[in-house]
Amino acid sequence: MGWGFRIDYSGRILSSHVNAEFGIVPTRFDTREFIDRYGGLTKNIDILDLGYWIGDIYEKPASDWRELVERKGIV
């Protein structure tokens, strides 16, 4: 099984399938920002394309990743 998270529409993590190699697991994802940018959620979203919180520290989406996938027409 690959790594992944199942989240609800608000970004709350319902379940996760990651191992210790993944590192620190986010506490919540910024689905609002993603929806505002792309118009909705899709079934599979790369973690680099979502902002997230670890506790009360916010990490922005990876802008270089977004530029790459948008240039290639993946999103």
C-alpha positions, -999 to +999 in steps of 0.1 A: +000+000+000+012+035-008+014+064+015-017+085+019-043+103+039-081+102+038-094+136+047-128+152+049-139+184+031-126+206+059-091+190+058-095+169+090-076+137+087-099+107+089-072+081+084-036+079+074-015+052+058+021+063+063+051+048+080+080+063+100+099+072+069+072+098+061+083+119+090+060+141+111+024+137+102+003+168+096-026+175+120-048+191+093-047+200+056-057+234+041-085+223+018-100+258+018-070+273+000-069+243-025-107+247-032-103+285-037-074+279-062-088+249-082-125+251-076-129+218-057-113+187-043-103+157-064-100+121-052-062+121-054-042+152-045-005+153-041+006+164-006+029+190-022-002+208-035-018+212-001-009+235+027-011+218+061-007+223+098+016+205+122+001+216+155-002+253+151+026+257+126+014+262+090+034+250+060+024+265+026+019+244-005+050+238-025+049+267-051+076+251-073+055+219-075+024+238-084+042+257-111+055+224-126+021+206-126+003+236-140+028+240-168+024+204-177-014+206-174-017+179-147-041+199-125 
